Amino acid sequence: MKLYKKIVPYMLLSSAALFSNHSANAQSTKDAVPEFKNSNEMIAHASYEYHTQYTIKQNRIQERAENTRVMYVENMLGAQKRLAPTLKTKGYANAVRNELPGAPVGLHCMYGQYTQLMRALNENGDTITVIPNTAKSACIAFKDQMRKKYAKPEYAGAIKEGRAFESDSAYNAALQEYLTRQGITEHSPSDKRSAATAAFAAKNFSVEHVNPGSIWIVPRFRGAKTQFHAIMFLGAGRIQAGEFVADANGRYMYTAHNLEKIGDLFKSWDMSNVFSADIEKILTVEYSKELKRLESMPRDKMIKYLTADNKIDAKELLTLTRPELIRMVQAKYFGEDITKQLSAPDNNIVNITMMQKNRV
């Protein structure tokens, strides 16, 4: 069921496109290294090249995270479509067990989301852990462990809690009411206003800043304080022929296990006490960390990583500079045929100026 545009991790741009302003096939040895009038010009060019490469890499990490999220959403919606017809029938329990081996049938809302996310990660060949194994079966455990796991600054915005507002305008209106109750006006000291705004944000959020595919823990029924239910936030859309269709002008929708249905989020659930784990934001940080770890490996481990599952002789890699090895590690990580990198010239000025000092 193709509900979103499938985003396949795209191939790395050619070495010439990424690491030079010249065509790899048309340049001469003289053209490979640009001529600079002075060291400042060379440094400025190197800085520009570095930031260009960094931006490209971050965009590719973001696309990888988005791709995994799309796969996860499709897994959830596919399961919903298969299980929904069996609801309230004698075959429902067996259908759930077939879809979610080991699931605690009837209490499988969290277990189901964990399983569908793991399937998406496995399909990508990922080894990262997003949801701790001990948090897969209970909503309260999920909230507690995700709070702890993603509390560091780099995960800012990934975990949101409190009242969910349907729009930024609704959020801002509630914020203004809160500030007024606190006696804060436009003439109040900026630090006092900032502190109050932060206090409000800690217990309230706008759904406009949450990515589809986020896992939400909501009260099982309105006003519930100790009983919760795990649902998936699908983003804006509509139901067409019984299926979810993304639509920027639609209503915010959800799907879930246990109920196996698609519905209007704000009409169906109590939004006063919501826990939201933004899977795409978490994946973006985790992928960045994983790639950084790979780029920081010693040369021998880099070569071992590059030769695994590839028809490359390790001897071919021994003469490469560290920047060249890093380029190949990035290529493999993003799914490119790295054998092509061996014949591609390394024209990046940053690599050229660092070549000798990094040949270790």
C-alpha positions in Angstrom: 0.0 0.0 0.0 1.9 3.1 -1.3 0.4 5.9 0.8 3.5 8.1 0.8 6.0 8.6 -1.9 8.5 5.8 -1.3 11.9 7.4 -0.6 14.7 5.0 -1.5 18.0 6.0 0.0 19.4 7.7 -3.0 22.8 7.0 -4.5 25.7 9.2 -3.6 26.3 11.9 -6.2 29.4 11.2 -8.3 32.7 11.9 -6.8 33.2 14.8 -9.2 29.8 16.3 -8.2 30.4 16.0 -4.5 34.1 16.7 -4.2 34.9 19.0 -7.1 33.6 21.7 -9.3 34.9 19.9 -12.4 33.8 16.9 -14.4 35.7 13.8 -13.4 36.1 12.8 -17.0 37.0 16.2 -18.5 39.6 17.5 -16.1 43.3 17.3 -16.4 45.8 16.8 -13.5 46.4 20.5 -13.6 42.7 21.3 -13.2 42.3 18.9 -10.3 43.8 21.4 -7.8 42.4 24.9 -8.2 44.9 27.7 -8.3 44.6 30.3 -5.5 46.0 33.8 -5.2 46.8 33.4 -1.5 46.2 31.2 1.5 43.1 33.1 2.6 41.5 32.3 -0.8 42.4 28.6 -0.4 41.1 28.5 3.2 37.8 30.1 2.1 37.4 27.6 -0.7 38.2 24.7 1.6 35.7 26.0 4.1 33.0 26.3 1.4 33.7 22.7 0.2 33.6 21.4 3.7 30.2 23.0 4.5 28.8 21.9 1.1 29.8 18.3 1.9 28.4 18.6 5.4 25.1 19.9 4.2 24.8 17.1 1.6 25.6 14.5 4.2 23.0 15.9 6.6 20.4 15.9 3.9 21.1 12.3 3.1 20.9 11.3 6.8 17.5 13.1 7.0 16.3 11.3 3.9 17.4 7.9 5.3 15.4 8.7 8.5 12.4 9.7 6.5 12.6 6.6 4.4 12.6 4.4 7.4 9.7 6.3 8.9 7.7 5.8 5.7 8.4 2.1 5.8 7.3 2.0 9.4 4.0 3.8 8.7 3.3 1.5 5.7 3.9 -1.5 8.0 1.4 -0.2 10.5 -1.2 0.6 7.9 -0.7 -2.7 6.1 -1.2 -4.6 9.3 -4.3 -2.5 10.1 -5.8 -3.4 6.7 -5.2 -7.1 7.2 -6.4 -7.3 10.8 -9.4 -4.9 10.7 -11.7 -7.4 9.0 -11.1 -9.9 11.8 -12.1 -7.6 14.6 -14.8 -9.1 16.8 -14.6 -12.5 15.1 -13.3 -15.8 16.3 -10.3 -15.6 14.0 -9.0 -12.3 15.5 -6.6 -13.7 18.1 -5.0 -16.0 15.5 -4.8 -13.2 13.0 -3.0 -11.0 15.6 -0.6 -13.9 16.5 0.2 -14.4 12.8 0.8 -10.7 12.2 2.7 -10.1 15.5 4.3 -13.4 16.8 4.5 -13.4 20.5 2.0 -10.6 20.9 -0.1 -10.4 24.1 -3.4 -10.4 22.2 -5.8 -7.7 23.4 -2.9 -5.8 25.0 -0.7 -5.5 21.9 -1.0 -1.8 21.1 2.6 -1.1 22.1 4.0 -4.5 21.1 2.6 -4.0 17.7 4.3 -0.6 17.1 7.6 -2.0 18.4 7.3 -4.9 16.0 6.4 -2.8 12.9 9.3 -0.4 13.6 11.8 -3.3 14.0 10.6 -4.7 10.7 11.3 -1.4 9.0 14.8 -1.2 10.6 15.6 -4.7 9.6 14.4 -4.1 6.0 16.9 -1.2 5.9 19.7 -3.4 7.4 19.9 -1.1 10.4 21.2 -2.4 13.8 20.3 0.7 15.9 17.9 0.4 18.7 15.1 3.0 18.9 12.7 1.5 21.4 14.3 -0.4 24.3 13.3 -4.1 24.3 12.0 -3.7 27.8 9.6 -0.9 26.7 7.8 -2.8 24.0 4.9 -4.2 25.9 3.6 -1.5 28.2 2.7 2.2 27.6 4.0 3.4 31.0 7.3 1.6 30.6 7.6 3.0 27.1 7.1 6.6 28.4 9.6 6.2 31.2 12.3 4.6 29.2 12.0 6.9 26.1 12.2 9.9 28.4 15.5 8.7 29.8 16.9 7.5 26.5 16.3 10.7 24.7 16.8 13.3 27.3 20.1 14.7 25.9 20.1 18.1 24.1 20.7 16.5 20.6 17.2 14.9 20.9 15.5 18.2 21.6 11.9 18.1 20.3 11.9 14.4 19.8 9.9 13.8 23.0 6.9 16.0 23.7 4.4 15.8 26.5 1.2 17.4 27.8 -1.8 18.9 26.0 -1.7 18.6 22.2 -3.0 21.5 20.2 -4.4 21.1 16.7 -2.5 24.1 15.3 0.1 26.7 16.1 -2.6 29.4 16.4 -4.5 27.4 19.0 -1.2 26.8 20.9 -0.3 30.5 20.8 -3.7 31.5 22.0 -3.4 29.2 24.9 0.1 30.4 25.6 -1.2 34.0 25.7 -3.9 33.1 28.1 -1.3 31.4 30.3 1.0 34.4 30.3 -1.9 36.7 31.2 -2.8 34.5 34.1 0.8 34.7 35.2 0.6 38.5 35.1 3.1 38.7 32.3 2.6 41.4 29.6 4.6 42.8 26.7 6.2 45.1 29.2 7.4 42.4 31.5 11.2 41.6 31.7 12.2 39.3 28.8 13.8 36.8 31.1 10.5 36.4 33.1 8.5 36.1 29.8 11.0 33.5 28.5 10.8 31.4 31.6 7.0 31.4 31.6 7.0 30.5 27.9 9.4 27.6 28.5 7.3 26.4 31.4 4.2 26.3 29.2 6.1 24.5 26.4 7.1 21.8 28.8 3.5 20.8 29.2 1.9 21.7 25.9 2.8 21.3 22.2 1.4 22.0 18.7 0.8 19.0 16.5 2.2 21.0 13.6 5.7 20.2 14.9 5.3 16.5 15.1 6.3 14.2 12.2 4.0 11.5 10.9 4.9 8.1 12.2 5.4 9.4 15.8 4.2 7.1 18.6 1.6 8.7 20.9 0.6 7.4 24.3 -2.9 8.8 25.0 -5.4 8.2 27.9 -7.4 5.0 27.1 -10.6 6.9 27.8 -11.2 10.6 28.5 -9.9 11.7 31.9 -7.9 8.4 32.5 -4.8 9.0 34.6 -3.3 5.5 34.8 -4.6 3.7 31.8 -3.1 4.4 28.4 -3.2 3.4 24.8 -0.4 3.5 22.1 -1.4 5.0 18.7 0.5 6.1 15.7 0.2 9.8 14.6 -0.3 9.7 10.8 -0.3 13.4 10.1 -2.9 15.2 8.1 -5.1 13.2 5.8 -8.4 11.6 5.1 -10.0 8.2 4.8 -10.7 7.0 1.2 -12.1 3.6 0.5 -11.2 2.6 4.0 -7.6 3.6 3.7 -5.5 6.6 4.9 -4.5 9.1 2.2 -2.1 11.9 3.2 -3.6 15.3 2.5 -2.2 18.5 3.8 -5.7 20.0 3.9 -7.2 17.0 5.8 -7.7 16.2 9.5 -5.0 14.8 11.7 -5.4 11.1 11.7 -4.2 8.0 13.7 -4.0 4.3 13.4 -3.3 1.7 16.1 -3.1 -1.9 17.1 -5.7 -3.4 19.5 -8.4 -1.3 17.8 -7.0 -1.9 14.2 -8.7 1.2 12.8 -7.9 4.6 11.3 -9.7 7.6 12.7 -9.8 11.3 13.4 -7.2 12.0 16.1 -8.7 14.9 17.9 -12.2 13.6 17.7 -11.3 10.2 19.0 -8.9 10.7 21.9 -8.4 12.9 25.0 -5.6 15.4 24.0 -5.0 16.7 27.5 -2.3 14.2 28.5 -0.3 13.0 25.5 3.2 11.6 25.2 4.7 11.8 21.7 7.9 10.1 20.6 9.0 11.5 17.2 10.5 8.5 15.5 11.9 10.4 12.5 13.7 12.9 14.7 15.2 10.1 16.8 16.3 8.2 13.7 18.0 11.4 12.3 20.1 11.7 15.4 20.8 8.0 15.7 21.9 7.7 12.0 24.2 10.8 12.5 25.8 9.1 15.5 26.2 5.8 13.7 27.8 7.4 10.7 30.2 9.4 12.9 31.2 6.3 14.6 32.0 4.6 11.3 33.9 7.6 10.1 36.0 7.6 13.3 37.1 4.0 13.1 40.8 3.1 12.7 42.0 2.4 9.2 42.0 -1.4 9.7 38.4 -1.4 10.9 37.4 0.9 8.1 38.9 -1.5 5.6 37.2 -4.4 7.3 33.8 -2.6 7.1 34.3 -1.7 3.4 35.3 -5.2 2.3 32.5 -6.9 4.2 29.8 -8.1 1.7 31.8 -6.4 -1.1 34.0 -7.8 -3.9 36.9 -5.6 -3.0 40.4 -6.8 -2.1 41.6 -5.2 1.1 45.0 -4.5 -0.6 43.2 -2.1 -3.0 42.3 0.0 0.0 45.7 0.1 1.8 47.0 2.9 -0.3 44.0 5.2 0.1 44.2 8.3 2.3 41.9 8.6 5.3 39.7 11.1 3.6 39.3 8.7 0.7 38.4 5.9 3.0 35.9 8.1 4.8 34.3 9.0 1.4 33.9 5.2 0.7 32.5 4.6 4.2 29.9 7.2 3.5 29.2 5.7 0.1 28.6 2.3 1.6 26.5 3.7 4.4 24.1 5.4 2.0 23.8 2.4 -0.3 26.1 3.2 -3.2 28.2 0.7 -5.1 31.5 1.5 -3.5 33.6 -0.2 -6.1 32.9 2.8 -8.3 34.6 5.0 -5.7 37.9 3.2 -6.3 38.3 4.6 -9.8 36.9 8.1 -8.9 39.5 10.8 -8.5 39.6 12.6 -5.2 39.5 16.3 -6.1 38.2 17.8 -2.9 40.5 20.6 -1.8 40.0 19.7 1.9 41.1 16.2 1.2 44.1 17.3 -0.9 45.4 19.7 1.7 45.0 17.0 4.5 46.1 14.1 2.4 49.7 13.7 3.8 48.9 14.3 7.5 46.1 11.8 7.4 48.0 9.0 5.7 48.4 6.9 8.9 
